[in-house]
């Protein structure tokens, strides 16, 4: 099944080759039925020590959430401020 992965801010550096040109920040990705967000995250080239925020279809997500066809998974570094 196909989902879309969107990498924002400094995580754009992890986009596959050819993606990220022309201001694209997302790409289609195939996952097996029953895949959780946590299952998918360990397969991405994110550094294991990185902190990040994950949204599933625009809402905060849990690593145990299941992915479904057409889902949009957005990943970006946490923002600081005050």
Beta strands, then each sheet from edge to edge (+ up, - down):
strand 1: 2-7
strand 2: 26-30
strand 3: 53-56
strand 4: 59-60
strand 5: 72-76
sheet 1: 2+ 1- 5- 3+ 4-
end
